[in-house]
């Protein structure tokens, strides 16, 4: 039997593969329409009153729901403190071929930078 945190990670991994096309489309729209230079996708399994819904999680679609948000909203809601914005922007720009994900689960909340395309993902040697 797997550790519950490993099981949760593997489920997230599986769902992210299915979500990649939708996340790419949403990210491109956000950048093209100047919504934010720092889009953040929130992955969650509970009710969330932040961001704009992109994917609703259910059995067929994966267990994670995804909302599109931004650095600006995270600062406005004090999730990222204003004195940490420059640090966040620096890290974000270092991952310009990745999605910025904010994952909320019973394991806590964490930022993850996930590759936008499968080839980059495989180069990092992630689980297949």
N, C-alpha and C positions, 0 to 999 in steps of 0.2 A: 504494500500500500504506500502511495506517495505522500509526502509531506503536503498538507493543505496549501501552503504558500507556493509550492512547486506546481501543484495541480492548477491553482489560480493563474500562475504565469503561463502554463501551457495552454490554458483556455484562452487567455488574452492573445497569445501568439497565434493561435488558430483563427480567432476572430479578426485579428489585424490583417491577416492575409486576405480574408474575404472583403474587408473594408477598404483595402488599398485604393481601388479604382474610385470609389465614392469620395474618399479623403483627398485624393489627388484633384478631382474635379472641384470639390469645395475649396481647397487651398488655392487653386488657380483663380477661381471666381473672386475670392477674398483679396488676392493680390491685384488682379486686373481692375477691380472696382475700388481700389485704395481703401478697403475697409480697415486694414492694419498692415503694417510692415512686419508685425509679429503675431501671426495667427496661432492660436492654441486650441487644440481639440481636447475636450474633456470627456473621458471615458468613465462611465458610472453604471451602477445597477440599482439606483434608487431615484426618487424624485429629485429634480434639480431645477432651480429657478435662475439659472445663469446660462448665458450664451443662447444660441439658436439651434434647435434640434436638427440634426443631419441624418442620424440613423437611430431607429428605435429597436432596442434589443428584444428579441423573442426567441423561441426555440429554433426556428428555421434560419433566422438572421444572425445568430450568435447571441450571447447573453449580455453583451455590453451595448449600452446606448451611447451615442456620441453627440455632443453639442459643440458647435463652433463658437469660440470666444476669441479674446485678444489680450495682449499685454495690457492695453489700456483698461479693459474691464477688470482684469486681475488687480491692477493698481487701485482702481476706483473702489473695489470691494475689499481692499487691504489684504489680499492674499499674497501679493508681492508688495513689499513696502517701498515707498518712493525712493528711499536711499539705496535700494538694491537694483533699481531699474538698469543702470549702466552695466552692472555685473551680468544681469540676465541677458541684456542685448548682446553682450560680448559672447556669451556661451551660445546663444541662439544663432548668431552669425557663423560660428564655427561649425554649425550643423546645417548649412544651407541646403543640403540635399536630403533633409529629414523632415518628418512631421514632428512638431512639438506636441507631446501628449501629456495631459495631466490626468493621471489615473487615480480614481477614488475607489477604494475597496476596504474590506474589513482589515486589510493589512496596513492601512493608512493612506496617505496621499503622497504621490511622488510624480516628478517630471521624468519623462522618458523621451529620448529622441530616437524615432523609428525611421529607418530608410524609406524614402519615397518609392524606390524601384527595387525589384527583387534582386537584381545583380549586385547592388551595393550590399543588400542584406546578406547575401551568400558570401561576399568578401569578408564580412565581419565574423563569419563562422558561427552564426546563430543556429539555434536548433532547427532541424528540418523535419 
